[in-house]
Amino acid sequence: MDILYAQIQADLRSNDALRQTNALLQALQHCAAGRDVSVLAKSAVEEIVASPASAVCKKLAFGLIRATRLTADLWEIVCTGIRTDFDFPDPDVTAAAVSILASIPSYRLGKLISDCNKEISNCFDSPSDNLRLSITETLGCILARDDLVTLCENNVNLLDRVSLWWTRIGQNMLDRADSVSKVAFESVGRLFKEFDSKRMSRLAGDKLVDSENSLAIRSNWVSSMVDFVWKKRNALMARSLVLPVENFRVTVFPLVYAVKAVASGAVEVIRKLSKSSRGANNVVDSGNAERFVGVSDVVTHLVPFLESSLDPALIFEVGINMLSLADVPGGKPEWAAASIIAILTLWDRQEYSSARESIVRAVVTNLHLLDLHMQVSLFKRLLLMVRNLRAESDRMHALACICRTALCVDLFAKESVRRGQKPLAGTDIASLFEDVRIKEDLHSVTTKSLFREELVASLVESCFQLSLPLPEQKNSGTESRVIGALAYGTGYGALNWTEPALEVVEVCRPCVKWDCDGRIYAIDCYLKLLVRLCHIYDTRGGVKKLKDGASQDQILNETRLQNLQRELVKDLREVKNPRICARLIWAIGEHIDLEGLDPLLADDPEDPLNIIVSNIHKVLFNIDSSATTANRLQDVQAVLLCSQQLGSRHARAGQLLMKEVEEFRSNSLADSVNKHQCRLILQRIKYTANHPESRWAGVSETRGDYPFSHHKLTVQFYEASAAQDRKLEGLVHKAILELWRPDPSELTLLLTKGIDSTFLKVPPSALTLTGSSDPCYVEAYHLTDASDGRITLHLKVLNLTELELNRVDIRVGLSGALYYMDGSSQAVRQLRNLVSQDPVLCSVTSGVSHFERCALWVQVLYYPFYGSGVAGDYEGDYAEDDPQIMRQKRSLRPELGEPVILRCQPYKIPLTELLLPHKISPVEYFRLWPSLPAIVEYTGAYTYEGSGFTATAAQQYGASPFLSGLKSLPSKPFHRVCSHILRTVAGFQLCFAAKTWHGGFVGMMIFGASEVSRNVDLGDETTTMMCKFVVRASDASITKEIGSDLQGWLDDLTDGGVEYMPEDEVKEASVERLRISMERIALLKAAQPPPKPPKSDDEEEEEEEGEEEEEEEEGEGEGDEKKKKKKKKGKEKENVEEEGKEKGPSTLSKLTPEEVEHRALQAAVLQEWHMLCKARSTKVN
């Protein structure tokens, strides 16, 4: 291989263009085979890029450069070569040089463009089509990127240049050469896309920048391009029609985007962002008529391609863009219909089968643009399409859209009928979902697919979203149409949402009979909606009458609900899942109208009450099902409570259920708790039977709550069905929320909130990495982007010496989970000509692979002797014009000299930076907490300064008296789970939830003692407070990382406010406190006590609160040993004073409750002391 490489290098050094071309082709072959060709790339740079060569050689050399990694020195040579090629007489060579601009690293690109701006501008005027193509394509790729925008922000001259270049690219859309016109359209389209998505900037691995100006600059370019396209739209449409048909696709998006921006008024928004100083006379101001004509022209221009084109990609592109035009004010449903029909024809095209997800997403997202009739006719076909989608996230999004559309259609049609319009067939929810295959799915007991569960869950969750107030829409567009339709349908009435919801519970009724291998999420959702509806319509009280003021609609709805309940009672016998059986009994039992039952059918086994009682018996005496299929504890509790409610409401039910409960109580299946519960229930039923007017003792009002969760006990979490339930819940919630309550985009935020929006983060404070006497001063700060998993380190380097440093290299190495995008082990930034005291900025961007402590290690190498010593000339008998000598002379470079290496302290990335706040409800959090497998516990201490008096005053005025060491927690990426602090007099508990960038869950609880509970006197003093941290995570690697450096983690969390205390020290401190309290007790017993003063109110209150606090702590379920010790310490003074009192001979009965408590507490202190002594084998003096 070495011989081959040597041969290729020799060919590269030759002056023969053919040999050089062959050598480069061979090098590219080796590169494609995966071999390391960095040696060859170095030769190519030195021999071809930096020297005159043919255009073909240059292109091949640049291809080789793109495929390998170059050092910073070699990039310098490449940049020099590009600058000389700009003046080369052959335009093809210049075109090749221009093409490599897009591959130049972003840290070097700015300077090169600044230096060559005149040459770049000249390329636009070149007569050569090839050069104009190259410059348009290359600048179209790089000018939209973040790094260029940042560069323009700091350089006004460059900003003017780039704005001019954009104008030239725009004009090139009308260029005489087809190829140039095509890439100009592409470039403008790229600028528009980048404005919303910044996708190219991400692909380029650009550094992260946070600034409002960069957005302003980009929006300035976008608004000027939109104006240009709008003015020249007719010429551009004509130009696009004479392009070859395969190139037509790239012309569609720029035209549509610009026309839509003007027609919908979005361009005004963009102008407002750009803060441009252009006067009103320059701005395109077109009236409504002109806007509408402009949109119609573009639609007329595009429509023929929907019908006649054979290229699926072109049909899709035109269809999608026409759908976005149908959404502008004045857009017609026919436009949307034509596009959707054309897109749906692609479903069966073999060559487009891999893009089925895109087809469905495009159609369901724009379904609301069609008229009602078209929506209904498409509905069933779409449902079947969604059912066949493979990717679950696409399937869930499409389902959420379809369910929302179903509710929309139903509400809209009903409201139209109310307003006197002719009813349209098939608009109710039952008809929309009556497709044969969907019905089969819903009615079959077992099935392989999850689709039916997803469908029921999405429908029910959509109903719940509809029951909430509709989100307010400030801007027009897609969403506002849907919300307008929903608002029209619900008439902004509070309960109009219940009508479609009632149809949903009727359609989904078969779900209670499903056997889903233990999964119950969908059925739980269904029962939750059923209970809510029964509560709203108060089905327990029977159907209301007209004379009671009920409307016809209400009477109809209540009758339907009553019938549905009777049907569900009959379904009880066919319920396959024992867990659902108990829940269904509860859902029906609380709301069924017992008074409306026919007393003549009391002996009929088909009577609803008899069926309910027989099923209650089945649940109580069910010994067959294992713990995995039924949650017996919860099921028995549910049916016992249900028995009490039913028995208290109705005499016959009372008699039947008393018999059942009596039988269960005497059975060995009932444990002691159940037996006590049965006794209480029997007493209540008997009492209400004898006192019918006091029925409230056994039956409460309905609350509309469904107290069950589909989650199982913690112990059973690791079953497949429970995990699938959780996953399905996550997918459904995410899809529904994204659709109904989408997060506002970056642009919307900036416009509504301006500069205060959360999107614009304040640049973090910089850390100094060098010492005070170092010749270079280096400071750094970092920015993070969790969505891409990237961290950018921004460095500022200042030359503190008197000399001008010609060259300084900054090397940045990585440790931990960081990696560079190009795979290199370190990044090098070369800085030239550092003038004394003049700051120079540079930055590096790296990715983060997983949750781990990581750091960036910066080295500064500066060359004080760089450029001073030059190697001697070659002398000898050689002819002056010998090409070899000429080449060697040309390649001579200044000597580097010995570098001075300055190692900076590492820049550590706080571990908290790799977390994101995770919003979660307290109920969900406390349910999830015990099931998190990995745990780490530790104790921290912080100094609390101030007196007890100030602490009490702070508490009185709402300030928290005990978080002085944890002040910085709110600024960390944790979600505070409970908006309040769980607290007692003697302590507090804080709960936080977060997720790592890579999806792991982290929960953290902090337990601590309140300063107020300590005996802090009124003078100023300093007290050390201790708090216990418990961190649980879904993955052991997370807790391992946190536990490996607990002090570092505490510093990240509290900005150095809390100090880690090892467990040994914590134990020693508690032993010491116990010893001191023992000594005090002994001393006070020996001394003669003063007469007993009357007890103040404060002390009594404190004791009562102390008792409450003990109960609270037991309830918390956290064995927090340290808190209990704190509690004892907090009460020490009282013990001591009490014990010192002299007491005469007395019997036990004369002791007051306070004395009993003090003696018990003293006994506990002594017992703990003896236990510690025993453990440490020490004697008590």
C-alpha positions, 0 to 999 in steps of 0.5 A, spaced: 500 500 500 505 504 501 508 503 494 501 505 491 501 511 495 508 513 493 506 512 486 500 516 487 504 522 490 509 522 485 504 522 479 501 528 483 507 532 483 508 531 476 506 537 471 502 532 467 495 533 467 493 526 465 497 523 470 495 527 476 487 526 474 489 518 474 492 519 481 486 523 484 481 518 481 486 512 484 486 516 491 478 517 490 477 509 489 482 508 495 477 513 499 471 509 497 474 503 499 474 505 506 482 506 507 485 512 510 488 517 504 489 523 509 497 522 506 494 523 499 489 529 501 495 533 504 499 531 497 493 534 493 492 540 497 500 542 496 501 540 489 494 541 486 490 546 490 495 551 492 498 550 485 496 552 478 492 546 475 486 544 470 479 544 472 478 537 472 484 536 477 481 541 481 474 538 482 477 531 483 482 534 489 476 538 492 472 531 492 478 528 495 478 533 500 471 533 502 472 525 503 477 526 508 479 530 515 484 536 514 488 539 519 488 547 520 494 548 517 492 544 510 485 548 511 490 555 511 493 552 504 486 551 501 484 558 503 490 561 499 489 556 493 482 558 493 484 566 493 489 565 487 484 561 483 479 567 483 483 570 479 485 564 474 483 566 467 479 559 466 472 560 469 472 553 470 477 553 475 474 558 478 467 555 478 471 549 481 474 553 487 467 556 488 464 549 489 469 548 495 466 554 499 461 550 502 465 545 505 470 550 508 469 549 516 465 555 519 470 558 523 475 559 517 469 561 512 468 568 515 474 571 514 475 567 507 468 571 504 470 577 507 477 577 504 474 575 497 468 579 497 470 583 490 472 576 487 465 573 489 461 579 486 465 579 480 463 571 479 455 573 478 457 577 472 461 572 468 459 570 461 460 563 463 454 559 465 458 554 469 461 559 473 454 563 474 451 556 476 457 554 481 457 561 485 449 561 485 449 554 488 454 555 493 452 561 496 445 559 496 448 553 500 452 557 505 448 564 506 442 561 509 446 558 514 447 560 522 454 561 522 454 566 516 448 570 519 452 571 525 458 573 521 454 579 518 451 581 525 458 583 527 460 586 520 456 591 517 460 591 510 459 584 510 452 584 511 451 589 505 455 585 501 451 578 502 444 582 502 446 584 495 448 577 493 441 575 495 438 580 490 443 577 485 441 570 486 434 572 486 435 575 479 438 569 477 432 565 477 430 569 470 437 567 468 438 565 460 441 558 462 436 553 465 441 550 470 443 557 473 435 558 473 434 552 477 439 552 482 437 559 483 430 557 485 433 552 489 437 557 493 431 561 494 427 555 497 433 554 501 433 560 504 425 560 506 426 553 509 431 555 513 427 561 516 423 556 519 427 550 520 434 551 521 435 544 518 441 546 514 445 550 519 444 543 523 447 539 518 453 543 517 454 542 525 454 550 526 456 553 532 449 555 537 448 562 537 443 565 541 441 572 538 435 576 536 439 580 531 441 574 527 433 572 526 432 580 524 438 579 519 435 573 516 428 575 516 430 582 512 433 577 507 427 573 507 422 579 506 426 582 500 426 575 497 418 575 498 417 582 495 422 580 489 418 574 487 411 577 488 413 583 483 416 578 478 411 572 479 408 572 472 415 572 469 418 567 474 412 562 472 413 563 465 420 562 466 419 555 470 414 553 464 420 553 459 425 549 464 425 542 463 420 538 466 424 534 471 427 541 474 420 544 474 419 541 481 424 546 485 420 552 482 414 550 486 416 552 493 419 559 492 413 561 488 408 558 493 411 561 499 412 568 497 405 568 494 402 565 500 406 570 505 404 576 501 396 574 501 396 571 508 400 577 511 405 573 514 410 578 510 408 584 515 410 579 521 417 578 517 418 585 516 416 587 523 422 582 525 427 584 521 427 591 524 428 594 517 429 601 516 426 601 509 421 606 507 414 605 506 415 607 499 419 601 498 414 596 501 410 592 496 403 594 498 397 590 494 390 590 495 386 584 497 383 583 490 391 583 487 393 578 492 387 574 491 388 574 483 396 573 485 394 566 489 389 564 483 394 565 478 399 561 481 394 555 482 392 556 475 399 555 473 400 549 478 393 545 477 395 542 470 401 538 473 396 535 478 393 531 473 398 530 467 404 529 471 407 522 471 412 523 476 410 522 483 415 526 487 412 532 482 405 530 484 406 530 491 410 537 491 405 541 487 399 537 491 402 540 498 404 547 496 397 547 493 394 545 499 398 551 503 395 556 498 388 553 499 389 555 506 390 563 505 384 567 506 379 567 500 382 560 498 377 555 495 375 548 498 376 545 490 383 547 490 384 543 496 380 537 494 384 537 487 390 536 491 388 531 496 385 527 490 392 527 487 396 525 493 391 520 494 392 517 487 399 516 489 397 511 495 397 505 490 403 507 486 408 502 487 414 506 486 411 511 492 410 506 497 415 508 502 412 515 502 405 512 505 406 516 512 407 522 508 401 522 504 397 520 510 400 526 514 399 531 508 392 529 507 389 528 515 393 535 516 389 539 511 382 535 512 379 541 514 380 545 508 375 541 504 367 542 504 363 537 509 361 533 504 368 531 501 370 530 508 365 525 510 366 521 503 374 521 505 373 519 512 372 511 511 378 511 506 383 515 511 381 510 517 383 504 513 389 508 510 391 510 517 390 503 520 395 500 515 401 505 517 407 502 520 410 508 524 407 509 530 408 516 531 405 517 524 399 513 526 398 516 532 398 523 529 394 521 523 389 518 528 389 524 533 387 529 526 382 524 524 378 524 531 378 531 531 375 532 524 370 527 526 368 531 532 368 537 528 364 534 522 359 532 527 358 538 531 358 543 525 353 539 521 348 539 528 349 546 528 348 547 521 341 543 522 339 547 528 340 554 524 335 551 519 340 548 513 338 541 510 341 535 514 347 532 510 347 524 511 353 520 514 355 526 519 354 523 526 360 519 529 356 513 529 356 513 521 363 516 520 366 509 524 361 504 521 366 501 516 365 494 516 373 492 518 373 498 523 366 495 526 369 488 526 375 490 530 371 494 535 366 488 536 371 482 536 374 480 543 381 478 541 385 481 535 392 482 534 393 489 532 393 495 537 389 499 532 383 499 536 385 501 542 389 507 539 382 509 536 378 508 542 383 512 546 384 517 541 377 518 541 376 519 548 382 524 549 379 528 544 373 529 547 376 531 553 380 536 550 373 538 547 371 539 554 376 544 555 376 551 553 378 552 546 385 555 545 385 562 543 388 564 536 391 570 535 394 569 528 390 566 522 392 560 519 391 552 519 389 552 526 384 558 526 379 554 521 379 548 526 378 552 532 373 556 528 369 550 526 369 547 533 367 554 536 361 554 531 359 547 533 359 548 540 356 555 540 361 556 545 356 553 550 359 549 556 356 542 555 355 542 547 361 537 547 357 532 551 353 530 544 359 528 540 362 525 547 355 521 548 356 518 541 363 516 542 361 512 548 355 509 544 360 507 538 366 504 543 361 500 548 364 493 545 371 495 548 369 493 555 368 486 552 375 486 549 381 481 551 387 485 550 392 480 553 392 484 560 392 491 557 387 496 560 389 503 558 383 504 552 378 501 556 380 505 562 379 511 558 372 509 556 370 508 563 373 515 565 369 519 559 362 514 561 363 516 568 364 524 567 357 524 562 353 520 567 355 525 572 354 531 568 347 528 566 345 526 573 343 519 570 342 517 578 336 521 578 332 518 572 330 522 566 328 529 567 321 531 565 319 537 560 315 540 566 322 540 570 325 545 565 329 540 561 329 541 553 328 536 548 335 535 547 337 533 554 331 528 555 333 525 548 341 524 551 339 522 558 334 517 555 340 514 551 345 514 557 340 510 561 339 505 555 347 505 554 347 503 562 342 498 561 346 495 555 353 495 559 350 491 565 348 486 560 355 486 558 358 485 565 357 477 564 362 477 558 367 482 560 374 478 560 378 482 564 377 481 571 380 488 573 375 491 568 369 487 571 370 491 578 371 498 575 365 497 570 361 495 576 363 501 580 362 506 574 355 503 573 353 502 580 355 509 582 350 512 577 345 507 575 337 509 576 335 504 581 328 507 582 327 507 575 327 499 575 321 495 574 319 492 581 315 486 578 322 484 575 325 483 582 326 475 581 328 475 573 335 474 572 335 479 567 334 484 572 340 489 572 340 489 579 340 482 580 346 482 574 350 487 578 349 483 585 351 476 582 357 480 579 359 483 585 359 476 588 363 474 583 369 479 584 368 478 592 369 470 591 374 470 585 380 466 587 382 463 580 385 469 577 393 470 579 395 477 581 398 479 574 391 479 571 387 482 577 388 487 582 384 483 588 386 488 593 383 494 589 377 490 586 375 488 593 375 495 595 371 498 589 366 493 590 365 493 597 364 501 596 359 500 591 355 495 595 355 500 600 352 506 595 347 501 592 345 498 598 344 505 601 340 508 595 335 502 594 331 497 599 331 491 595 339 492 593 340 493 601 337 486 602 341 483 597 347 486 598 347 485 606 347 478 604 353 478 600 357 482 604 355 478 610 357 472 607 364 475 604 365 477 612 364 470 614 369 467 609 376 465 609 377 470 603 376 476 607 382 479 611 382 483 618 381 489 614 376 487 609 372 484 615 372 491 619 370 494 613 364 489 612 362 490 619 361 498 618 358 497 611 353 493 614 351 498 619 351 503 614 346 499 610 342 497 616 341 505 619 339 507 612 334 502 611 331 504 618 332 512 617 330 513 609 331 520 611 338 520 613 341 516 607 347 521 606 350 516 611 351 511 606 351 514 600 355 521 597 354 525 591 357 523 585 363 527 583 364 525 576 371 522 578 374 515 576 378 513 581 382 508 578 388 508 574 390 503 568 397 503 571 398 497 576 401 496 582 409 497 582 411 490 583 407 488 577 410 494 573 415 490 569 410 486 565 409 487 558 402 489 558 403 494 563 409 497 559 405 497 553 400 501 557 404 506 559 407 507 552 400 507 549 398 512 554 405 516 552 404 516 545 396 518 545 397 524 550 403 526 545 399 526 539 393 529 542 397 535 545 401 537 539 394 537 535 390 541 540 395 545 544 401 546 540 407 549 542 407 556 539 413 557 534 419 561 535 417 566 530 410 567 534 414 567 541 418 573 538 412 577 535 408 576 541 413 577 547 418 580 543 425 580 547 422 577 553 420 571 550 424 565 553 426 562 547 432 568 547 436 566 553 441 570 556 448 569 554 451 565 560 456 568 565 463 566 562 469 562 566 476 564 566 480 558 564 487 561 565 491 564 571 493 571 573 500 571 570 499 567 564 501 571 557 494 569 554 487 570 558 482 565 556 475 566 558 469 561 556 462 560 556 457 554 553 451 554 549 447 547 549 441 545 544 438 539 547 434 537 541 440 536 537 444 534 543 450 539 541 454 543 546 458 549 543 464 552 547 465 560 545 472 562 547 475 569 548 482 569 547 486 576 549 494 577 548 496 580 555 504 580 552 507 587 549 508 583 543 504 582 537 503 574 536 503 572 529 500 565 530 496 562 536 493 555 536 487 553 540 487 546 541 480 543 545 480 536 547 474 532 550 473 527 555 466 524 557 461 523 553 463 529 548 465 527 541 466 532 535 462 531 529 467 529 524 470 524 528 477 527 530 480 527 537 481 534 538 479 541 535 484 546 533 483 553 531 488 557 528 488 565 530 493 569 526 496 576 528 494 577 535 495 584 537 496 586 544 490 587 548 485 585 542 480 580 544 479 574 539 473 570 539 473 563 537 468 557 538 468 549 538 461 545 537 461 538 540 456 532 540 453 529 547 453 521 546 450 520 553 449 522 560 455 523 563 460 528 566 464 531 561 469 537 560 473 540 554 480 541 555 483 547 552 490 548 550 493 555 548 500 554 543 503 560 541 509 561 537 513 567 539 518 566 533 513 564 528 515 567 521 522 570 523 527 564 521 526 562 513 530 556 510 536 558 506 535 558 498 537 552 494 543 554 491 547 549 486 548 548 478 541 547 477 538 551 472 533 557 474 527 554 471 527 547 473 520 546 475 522 542 481 526 547 484 521 552 482 515 548 486 520 547 492 521 555 492 514 556 492 512 551 497 517 554 502 513 556 508 515 560 514 518 556 520 514 555 526 519 555 531 518 552 538 511 553 541 510 555 548 504 551 551 499 554 556 495 549 559 488 552 561 484 549 567 478 544 564 471 547 562 467 542 566 460 542 563 455 541 569 451 535 569 445 538 570 446 541 563 444 534 560 437 534 563 431 537 561 425 539 565 419 534 565 412 536 566 409 531 570 403 531 575 404 530 582 399 523 582 403 520 576 410 522 580 408 519 586 406 513 582 412 512 578 417 514 584 417 507 587 418 503 581 424 507 579 430 502 579 436 506 581 437 510 587 442 514 590 442 517 597 446 523 600 446 528 605 448 535 604 449 541 609 448 549 608 449 555 613 443 558 614 445 565 617 440 569 621 436 569 627 429 565 629 426 572 629 427 573 622 426 566 619 419 567 623 418 574 620 420 571 613 415 565 614 409 570 616 410 574 609 410 568 605 418 567 604 421 560 605 425 560 611 429 554 610 431 554 602 437 559 603 442 554 601 437 551 595 436 558 592 439 556 585 434 550 584 429 554 580 434 556 575 436 549 574 432 544 569 428 541 573 420 541 574 418 542 581 412 537 581 408 540 587 407 547 586 407 548 594 412 545 598 410 539 602 412 541 609 411 540 617 413 545 622 419 541 623 421 539 616 420 540 608 420 535 602 421 538 595 420 534 589 423 535 582 422 531 575 427 531 569 429 527 563 436 526 560 437 529 553 437 521 551 430 520 555 432 517 561 427 519 567 430 522 573 426 524 580 429 528 586 426 529 593 430 533 598 428 532 605 430 538 610 429 541 617 426 547 618 430 553 621 424 555 625 423 548 628 430 549 631 431 553 638 434 559 635 435 565 639 433 572 637 440 574 636 444 574 630 447 567 629 449 562 624 446 555 624 448 549 619 442 546 616 442 539 613 438 536 608 437 529 605 437 528 597 434 522 594 435 521 587 431 515 583 432 514 576 430 509 570 437 507 569 443 505 573 448 509 569 444 515 571 445 514 578 452 511 578 454 518 574 451 522 579 454 518 585 461 518 582 462 525 584 457 527 589 460 534 591 460 536 584 453 534 583 451 538 589 455 544 586 452 543 579 445 543 583 446 549 588 451 553 585 456 551 591 451 552 596 451 546 599 456 541 602 456 534 601 456 530 608 459 523 608 454 518 612 459 517 617 459 524 619 452 525 619 452 519 624 457 522 629 453 528 629 447 525 631 451 521 636 454 527 639 447 531 639 444 525 643 450 525 648 449 532 649 442 531 651 443 525 655 448 530 659 443 535 660 438 530 662 442 528 668 445 535 670 438 537 671 435 531 674 441 532 679 439 540 680 434 543 684 429 545 679 425 552 679 418 552 681 413 550 675 411 556 671 404 556 667 405 553 660 405 558 655 400 558 649 406 557 644 409 551 647 402 548 647 402 549 640 409 547 638 407 540 642 401 539 638 404 541 631 410 536 633 405 531 634 402 532 627 409 532 624 410 525 627 404 523 623 406 526 617 412 523 617 410 516 618 405 518 612 411 520 607 413 513 607 421 515 606 425 512 612 428 519 613 432 517 619 436 524 619 429 528 620 427 524 626 433 526 629 432 533 627 425 532 630 428 530 637 433 535 637 428 540 636 424 538 642 430 537 647 429 543 651 422 542 652 424 535 655 429 537 659 425 543 662 420 537 664 424 532 666 427 537 671 421 538 675 420 535 682 414 530 682 411 528 689 409 520 689 403 519 685 399 514 681 399 513 673 393 516 673 395 523 675 400 524 669 398 529 664 398 527 657 404 532 656 408 528 661 406 522 658 409 524 651 415 527 654 417 521 658 415 517 652 420 521 648 425 521 653 425 513 653 426 513 645 432 518 646 435 513 651 433 507 647 437 510 641 443 511 645 443 504 648 443 501 641 448 506 638 452 504 644 451 497 643 453 498 636 460 501 637 461 497 643 462 503 648 460 504 655 456 509 658 459 513 663 
